[in-house]
């Protein structure tokens, strides 16, 4: 099966901006009281935003060749040995006491920091594999371009959570 061409940095940034705008517009349409009310899955929109910020933040050290686990607030052993559901539960726990204002500030700050990190990349960098950025991380590298991890923790992740939050983000 032929591999899809790696998007350019401009295409990546446009895709991230478009997805982020949809998410921010959905959040802006509802009263803040709705953003903190848990949905049927037990997570509030605030919880989803904290989760998105944590995973987005983890891309920054990834691109810098630094351990991702610190940005997620878990130990190296947890990051390497536990599954994503466990990591997500730990992220949820660590942000549960945060106020909506704290989460929204983190959500914006992290995004700005991520965009700065992506801005330093070249189009060639986007095509490099995960192991280029994380040569000391054990495990098998699929050889897929790093852009897949960037989109998986930004635009694709935003879209996924926007769909899950759509019911709680419907204006009252």
C-alpha positions in Angstrom: 0.0 0.0 0.0 1.5 3.3 -1.0 2.3 5.8 1.8 0.5 9.1 1.7 2.7 12.1 1.0 3.9 13.9 4.2 2.1 17.3 4.5 4.2 20.4 4.4 4.6 22.5 7.5 2.2 25.0 6.0 -0.4 22.3 5.4 0.1 20.9 8.9 -0.3 24.3 10.5 -3.5 25.0 8.5 -5.0 21.7 9.5 -4.1 22.3 13.2 -5.6 25.9 13.0 -8.8 24.7 11.4 -9.4 22.0 13.9 -8.5 24.2 16.8 -10.9 26.9 15.6 -13.8 24.4 15.5 -13.1 23.3 19.0 -12.7 26.9 20.4 -15.9 28.0 18.6 -17.8 25.1 20.2 -16.5 26.0 23.7 -17.2 29.7 23.2 -20.9 29.0 22.5 -21.8 27.5 25.9 -22.0 29.0 29.4 -19.0 28.3 31.6 -21.3 26.3 33.9 -21.7 23.8 31.2 -17.9 23.4 30.7 -17.5 22.0 34.2 -20.6 19.8 34.3 -19.7 16.1 33.8 -21.1 14.4 30.8 -22.3 10.8 30.5 -18.7 9.5 30.6 -18.0 11.3 33.8 -15.7 13.8 32.2 -16.6 17.5 31.8 -15.5 19.6 28.9 -12.9 21.1 31.3 -11.6 17.5 31.8 -11.4 17.0 28.0 -9.5 20.3 27.5 -7.0 19.4 30.3 -6.5 16.0 28.6 -5.9 17.6 25.2 -3.5 20.1 26.7 -1.5 17.3 28.4 -1.1 15.3 25.2 -0.4 18.3 23.1 2.3 19.4 25.7 3.9 15.9 25.4 4.7 16.6 21.7 7.1 19.5 22.6 9.7 17.4 24.5 9.2 14.6 21.8 10.4 17.1 19.2 13.3 18.2 21.4 14.5 14.6 22.0 13.4 14.8 25.7 11.3 12.3 27.6 7.5 12.7 27.0 6.5 11.2 30.3 7.4 14.3 32.3 5.0 16.4 30.2 2.2 13.9 30.9 2.9 13.9 34.6 3.7 10.2 34.8 6.9 8.3 35.6 9.1 6.8 32.9 8.1 3.3 33.9 4.4 4.2 33.7 4.9 5.7 30.3 6.8 2.8 28.9 4.8 0.0 30.6 1.2 1.1 31.0 -1.5 1.5 28.4 -3.0 4.7 27.2 -6.2 4.2 29.3 -4.0 4.2 32.4 -2.1 7.3 31.3 -5.3 9.1 30.5 -6.7 8.2 34.0 -3.5 9.6 35.6 -3.8 12.8 33.5 -7.4 13.1 34.5 -6.5 12.7 38.2 -3.7 15.2 38.1 -6.0 18.0 36.7 -9.2 17.2 38.5 -8.6 19.9 41.1 -7.8 22.6 38.5 -10.3 25.4 38.0 -11.8 26.1 34.6 -9.6 29.3 34.3 -6.5 27.3 35.0 -7.4 24.7 32.4 -8.2 27.3 29.8 -4.9 29.1 30.4 -3.0 25.9 30.1 -4.9 24.9 27.0 -3.9 28.1 25.3 -0.4 28.3 26.6 0.4 24.7 25.6 -1.0 25.3 22.1 1.1 28.4 21.6 4.2 26.5 22.8 3.4 23.6 20.5 3.0 26.0 17.5 6.4 27.5 18.4 8.0 24.0 18.4 6.4 23.1 15.1 7.5 26.4 13.6 11.1 25.4 14.2 10.7 22.2 12.1 11.3 22.0 8.4 9.3 20.1 5.9 12.0 17.4 5.9 11.8 17.2 9.7 8.1 16.3 9.4 9.0 13.3 7.3 11.5 11.9 9.8 10.5 8.9 12.0 9.8 9.0 15.7 13.2 7.4 16.4 15.0 10.4 14.9 13.5 12.5 17.7 13.6 9.8 20.4 16.6 7.6 19.6 16.9 6.3 23.2 13.3 5.2 23.5 13.0 1.5 23.4 10.4 -0.2 21.2 9.9 -0.8 17.6 9.7 2.3 15.4 7.1 1.9 12.6 9.1 4.4 10.4 6.0 6.5 10.1 6.7 10.2 9.9 6.7 12.3 13.0 3.9 14.4 11.6 1.6 11.5 12.5 2.4 12.0 16.2 1.9 15.7 15.8 -1.5 15.4 14.2 -2.5 12.6 16.5 -1.9 14.9 19.5 -3.3 18.0 17.9 -5.9 18.3 15.1 -6.9 14.6 15.1 -7.2 14.6 18.9 -9.1 17.9 18.9 -11.6 16.5 16.4 -12.0 13.2 18.3 -12.7 15.0 21.6 -15.0 17.6 20.0 -17.1 14.7 18.8 -17.2 13.2 22.3 -18.0 16.6 23.8 -20.6 17.7 21.3 -23.5 16.8 23.6 -22.2 18.8 26.5 -21.2 21.7 24.2 -24.7 22.2 22.8 -25.9 25.6 23.9 -28.6 25.4 26.6 
